[in-house]
């Protein structure tokens, strides 16, 4: 006996780019995975960083990059014509560079110029911020480019 015929069109892989969903996933995915890693490995500082510097950086970068790319539904022509991999890598490197500078600034400048104590969590920012920013920028760009190119065809 053959399976019944499909009465509706097959589910399309074209999902629209929804910024708030991308930002939510950008926060939850690294926060949960790094948090679980911190719990399982007995590293409370990683668990705390997961929900603060790692998750928050990912969400912020996803929001900024996604909003910049989406630009009220009218994307810039060069962003849609650029190869997906090139655009994702370029924005990931740019986000990592900016976040790396912020991480360096926070870990070096804050303890010597403000009442913020020179704590171990400040040193984590040198790694957490650029890594989280690069991953979030690359993933959001990849997903945005895929959704945008499918909508234009």
Buried (B, 14 or more C-beta within 10 A) or exposed (E): EEEEEEEEEEEEEEEEBEBEEBBEBBBEBBBEEBBEEBEEEEBEEBBBBBBBBBBBBBBBBBBBBBBBBBEEEEBEEEBBEBEBEEBBBBBBBBBBEBBBEBBBEBBBEBBEEEEEEEEEBBBBBBBBBBBBBBBBBBBBBBBBBBBBBEBEE
